Amino acid sequence: MFRVLFVSLFNTVLAVVSVAVLLLVELIAAMLVYIYLNLYHIATFGYFVRLARSVLDVMAGQLDYWLPKSSDVVYATLIGELGPKSILLLLVGLLSSFVIRSLARLVRRFLNRRFGAPV
């Protein structure tokens, strides 16, 4: 009886730790990509910032369309605080997260097929 409880508790702790480690790896990867672009590819970084400004403008436009009465308050608090570089960092984080999670899923599937046991 206690064995089942301990195994369940161990699996839960292991899942929480693996999610935390994956988030940390994603955060570090996003920051490294952002810093690399900013330091070594200034023209590309500037182009991405201009694209992020367009994304920010589209978000503000959608906010004005869907919530016209509260758009001033939201723009003053949320959208006004986010600049194009912040949006770019968010987008880089999303992209790096997608790539890292896809690679982790591929490795997990490969290990499942190779060894026949769930990893």
GROMACS elastic network, one bead per residue, 0.5 to 0.9 nm:
[ bonds ]
;  ai    aj funct       b0    kb
    1     4     6  0.55144   500
    1     5     6  0.66574   500
    1     6     6  0.89083   500
    2     5     6  0.50147   500
    2     6     6  0.60891   500
    2     7     6  0.84995   500
    3     6     6  0.51482   500
    3     7     6  0.60396   500
    3     8     6  0.84655   500
    4     7     6  0.51603   500
    4     8     6  0.60477   500
    4     9     6  0.84843   500
    5     8     6  0.51746   500
    5     9     6  0.60671   500
    5    10     6  0.84907   500
    6    10     6  0.59045   500
    6    11     6  0.84743   500
    7    10     6  0.50212   500
    7    11     6  0.61014   500
    7    12     6  0.85583   500
    8    11     6  0.51716   500
    8    12     6  0.62084   500
    8    13     6  0.87006   500
    9    12     6  0.50930   500
    9    13     6  0.62081   500
    9    14     6  0.85024   500
   10    13     6  0.51824   500
   10    14     6  0.60111   500
   10    15     6  0.85587   500
   11    15     6  0.60895   500
   11    16     6  0.86554   500
   12    15     6  0.51346   500
   12    16     6  0.62932   500
   12    17     6  0.86479   500
   13    16     6  0.51424   500
   13    17     6  0.61243   500
   13    18     6  0.85402   500
   14    17     6  0.51276   500
   14    18     6  0.60620   500
   14    19     6  0.86166   500
   15    18     6  0.51194   500
   15    19     6  0.61959   500
   15    20     6  0.86109   500
   16    19     6  0.52194   500
   16    20     6  0.62057   500
   16    21     6  0.86643   500
   17    20     6  0.50590   500
   17    21     6  0.61151   500
   17    22     6  0.85330   500
   18    21     6  0.51040   500
   18    22     6  0.60724   500
   18    23     6  0.85761   500
   19    22     6  0.50631   500
   19    23     6  0.61442   500
   19    24     6  0.85967   500
   20    23     6  0.51405   500
   20    24     6  0.62008   500
   20    25     6  0.86767   500
   21    24     6  0.50418   500
   21    25     6  0.61801   500
   21    26     6  0.85906   500
   22    25     6  0.51120   500
   22    26     6  0.61543   500
   22    27     6  0.86006   500
   22    97     6  0.89126   500
   22   100     6  0.83408   500
   22   101     6  0.81289   500
   23    26     6  0.50250   500
   23    27     6  0.61005   500
   23    28     6  0.86189   500
   23    97     6  0.81987   500
   24    27     6  0.50808   500
   24    28     6  0.61905   500
   24    29     6  0.85279   500
   25    28     6  0.51995   500
   25    29     6  0.60567   500
   25    30     6  0.85757   500
   25    97     6  0.87962   500
   25   100     6  0.83110   500
   26    29     6  0.50880   500
   26    30     6  0.60909   500
   26    31     6  0.85967   500
   26    93     6  0.71464   500
   26    94     6  0.88542   500
   26    96     6  0.64110   500
   26    97     6  0.53902   500
   26    98     6  0.89885   500
   26   100     6  0.68468   500
   26   101     6  0.86309   500
   27    30     6  0.52218   500
   27    31     6  0.62389   500
   27    32     6  0.86012   500
   27    93     6  0.69088   500
   27    96     6  0.84660   500
   27    97     6  0.81145   500
   28    31     6  0.52008   500
   28    32     6  0.60883   500
   28    33     6  0.86422   500
   29    32     6  0.51049   500
   29    33     6  0.61772   500
   29    34     6  0.85689   500
   29    93     6  0.79006   500
   29    96     6  0.65699   500
   29    97     6  0.83055   500
   29   100     6  0.87111   500
   30    33     6  0.52445   500
   30    34     6  0.61419   500
   30    35     6  0.85741   500
   30    89     6  0.74359   500
   30    90     6  0.86322   500
   30    92     6  0.58483   500
   30    94     6  0.82096   500
   30    95     6  0.81970   500
   30    96     6  0.57766   500
   30    97     6  0.78069   500
   31    34     6  0.50691   500
   31    35     6  0.59933   500
   31    36     6  0.83597   500
   31    89     6  0.78068   500
   31    92     6  0.83496   500
   31    93     6  0.77809   500
   32    35     6  0.51493   500
   32    36     6  0.58764   500
   32    37     6  0.84827   500
   33    36     6  0.50671   500
   33    37     6  0.61224   500
   33    38     6  0.85185   500
   33    92     6  0.74869   500
   33    93     6  0.89161   500
   33    96     6  0.83602   500
   34    37     6  0.52952   500
   34    38     6  0.61633   500
   34    39     6  0.86757   500
   34    45     6  0.83562   500
   34    88     6  0.83921   500
   34    89     6  0.66700   500
   34    92     6  0.70154   500
   34    93     6  0.88123   500
   35    38     6  0.50024   500
   35    39     6  0.60292   500
   35    40     6  0.83672   500
   36    39     6  0.52693   500
   36    40     6  0.57612   500
   36    41     6  0.73128   500
   37    40     6  0.55641   500
   37    42     6  0.65566   500
   37    43     6  0.88584   500
   37    44     6  0.70886   500
   37    45     6  0.55157   500
   38    41     6  0.60819   500
   38    42     6  0.55952   500
   38    43     6  0.88424   500
   38    44     6  0.84319   500
   38    45     6  0.56997   500
   38    46     6  0.83423   500
   39    42     6  0.64628   500
   39    45     6  0.87429   500
   40    45     6  0.88780   500
   41    44     6  0.54327   500
   41    45     6  0.60568   500
   41    46     6  0.86185   500
   42    46     6  0.60521   500
   42    47     6  0.85638   500
   43    46     6  0.50873   500
   43    47     6  0.62020   500
   43    48     6  0.86695   500
   44    47     6  0.50125   500
   44    48     6  0.61917   500
   44    49     6  0.85839   500
   45    48     6  0.51031   500
   45    49     6  0.61583   500
   45    50     6  0.86847   500
   46    49     6  0.50008   500
   46    50     6  0.62561   500
   46    51     6  0.86468   500
   47    50     6  0.51453   500
   47    51     6  0.63083   500
   47    52     6  0.86339   500
   48    52     6  0.60344   500
   48    53     6  0.85209   500
   48    84     6  0.89564   500
   48    85     6  0.87714   500
   48    88     6  0.70022   500
   49    53     6  0.61453   500
   49    54     6  0.87181   500
   49    84     6  0.56918   500
   49    85     6  0.58997   500
   49    87     6  0.83229   500
   49    88     6  0.62280   500
   50    54     6  0.65145   500
   50    55     6  0.88467   500
   50    84     6  0.72668   500
   51    54     6  0.50792   500
   51    55     6  0.64541   500
   51    56     6  0.87443   500
   51    84     6  0.82264   500
   51    88     6  0.83027   500
   52    56     6  0.61648   500
   52    57     6  0.85727   500
   52    83     6  0.86561   500
   52    84     6  0.51777   500
   52    85     6  0.71672   500
   52    86     6  0.85508   500
   52    87     6  0.58882   500
   52    88     6  0.53955   500
   52    91     6  0.82484   500
   53    57     6  0.61611   500
   53    58     6  0.86141   500
   53    83     6  0.75282   500
   53    85     6  0.81074   500
   53    87     6  0.77525   500
   53    88     6  0.83971   500
   54    57     6  0.50043   500
   54    58     6  0.61815   500
   54    59     6  0.85941   500
   54    84     6  0.83152   500
   55    58     6  0.50868   500
   55    59     6  0.61905   500
   55    60     6  0.86542   500
   55    84     6  0.82485   500
   55    87     6  0.78217   500
   56    59     6  0.50406   500
   56    60     6  0.62069   500
   56    61     6  0.85584   500
   56    79     6  0.77692   500
   56    82     6  0.82375   500
   56    83     6  0.77415   500
   56    84     6  0.67031   500
   56    87     6  0.70373   500
   57    60     6  0.50642   500
   57    61     6  0.60626   500
   57    62     6  0.85839   500
   58    62     6  0.61158   500
   58    63     6  0.84702   500
   59    62     6  0.51598   500
   59    63     6  0.61232   500
   59    64     6  0.86770   500
   59    79     6  0.83623   500
   60    64     6  0.62173   500
   60    65     6  0.86399   500
   60    71     6  0.82143   500
   60    75     6  0.73503   500
   60    79     6  0.70323   500
   61    64     6  0.50969   500
   61    65     6  0.62339   500
   61    66     6  0.87251   500
   62    66     6  0.60420   500
   62    67     6  0.81648   500
   63    66     6  0.53467   500
   63    67     6  0.55605   500
   63    68     6  0.71407   500
   63    70     6  0.87116   500
   63    71     6  0.60585   500
   63    74     6  0.83634   500
   63    75     6  0.84243   500
   64    67     6  0.55108   500
   64    69     6  0.81452   500
   64    70     6  0.83046   500
   64    71     6  0.54957   500
   64    72     6  0.83621   500
   65    68     6  0.58852   500
   65    71     6  0.86805   500
   66    71     6  0.86011   500
   67    70     6  0.56715   500
   67    71     6  0.56608   500
   68    71     6  0.52786   500
   68    72     6  0.79597   500
   69    72     6  0.72809   500
   69    73     6  0.85537   500
   70    73     6  0.54358   500
   70    74     6  0.63040   500
   70    75     6  0.85142   500
   71    74     6  0.50793   500
   71    75     6  0.57477   500
   71    76     6  0.83449   500
   72    75     6  0.50807   500
   72    76     6  0.60366   500
   72    77     6  0.86001   500
   73    76     6  0.51699   500
   73    77     6  0.62366   500
   73    78     6  0.83362   500
   74    77     6  0.51764   500
   74    78     6  0.54395   500
   74    79     6  0.65720   500
   74    80     6  0.80951   500
   75    78     6  0.55828   500
   75    80     6  0.52598   500
   75    81     6  0.82475   500
   76    79     6  0.65567   500
   76    80     6  0.50588   500
   76    81     6  0.74606   500
   77    80     6  0.59008   500
   77    81     6  0.63371   500
   78    81     6  0.54080   500
   78    82     6  0.64989   500
   79    82     6  0.51571   500
   79    83     6  0.76730   500
   80    83     6  0.72001   500
   81    86     6  0.89239   500
   82    85     6  0.79262   500
   82    86     6  0.57067   500
   82    87     6  0.67341   500
   83    86     6  0.52655   500
   83    87     6  0.64314   500
   83    88     6  0.86620   500
   84    87     6  0.51096   500
   84    88     6  0.60693   500
   84    89     6  0.86145   500
   85    89     6  0.61322   500
   85    90     6  0.85901   500
   86    89     6  0.50590   500
   86    90     6  0.62466   500
   86    91     6  0.86370   500
   87    91     6  0.61423   500
   87    92     6  0.85453   500
   88    91     6  0.50425   500
   88    92     6  0.60386   500
   88    93     6  0.84290   500
   89    92     6  0.50482   500
   89    93     6  0.60299   500
   89    94     6  0.85901   500
   90    93     6  0.50133   500
   90    94     6  0.62309   500
   90    95     6  0.86890   500
   91    94     6  0.50332   500
   91    95     6  0.61796   500
   91    96     6  0.85510   500
   92    95     6  0.51010   500
   92    96     6  0.60081   500
   92    97     6  0.83474   500
   93    96     6  0.51953   500
   93    97     6  0.59161   500
   93    98     6  0.84913   500
   94    97     6  0.50755   500
   94    98     6  0.61646   500
   94    99     6  0.87320   500
   95    98     6  0.50925   500
   95    99     6  0.63115   500
   95   100     6  0.86751   500
   96    99     6  0.51009   500
   96   100     6  0.60563   500
   96   101     6  0.84424   500
   97   100     6  0.51992   500
   97   101     6  0.59438   500
   97   102     6  0.83281   500
   98   101     6  0.53267   500
   98   102     6  0.59999   500
   98   103     6  0.85788   500
   99   102     6  0.51562   500
   99   103     6  0.62000   500
   99   104     6  0.86282   500
  100   103     6  0.51461   500
  100   104     6  0.61295   500
  100   105     6  0.85788   500
  101   105     6  0.60503   500
  101   106     6  0.85532   500
  102   105     6  0.50815   500
  102   106     6  0.61816   500
  102   107     6  0.86508   500
  103   106     6  0.50593   500
  103   107     6  0.61755   500
  103   108     6  0.85310   500
  104   107     6  0.51596   500
  104   108     6  0.61030   500
  104   109     6  0.86298   500
  105   108     6  0.50278   500
  105   109     6  0.61532   500
  105   110     6  0.85464   500
  106   109     6  0.51336   500
  106   110     6  0.60974   500
  106   111     6  0.85820   500
  107   110     6  0.50288   500
  107   111     6  0.61177   500
  107   112     6  0.85321   500
  108   111     6  0.51352   500
  108   112     6  0.61073   500
  108   113     6  0.86576   500
  108   118     6  0.81362   500
  108   119     6  0.65115   500
  109   113     6  0.61985   500
  109   114     6  0.84362   500
  109   118     6  0.86811   500
  109   119     6  0.86643   500
  110   113     6  0.52321   500
  110   114     6  0.59449   500
  110   115     6  0.85250   500
  111   115     6  0.58604   500
  111   116     6  0.75228   500
  111   117     6  0.79197   500
  111   118     6  0.79120   500
  111   119     6  0.70710   500
  112   115     6  0.55541   500
  112   116     6  0.50040   500
  112   117     6  0.54146   500
  112   118     6  0.54414   500
  112   119     6  0.64970   500
  113   116     6  0.52344   500
  113   117     6  0.77609   500
  113   118     6  0.88849   500
  114   117     6  0.84017   500
  115   118     6  0.83177   500
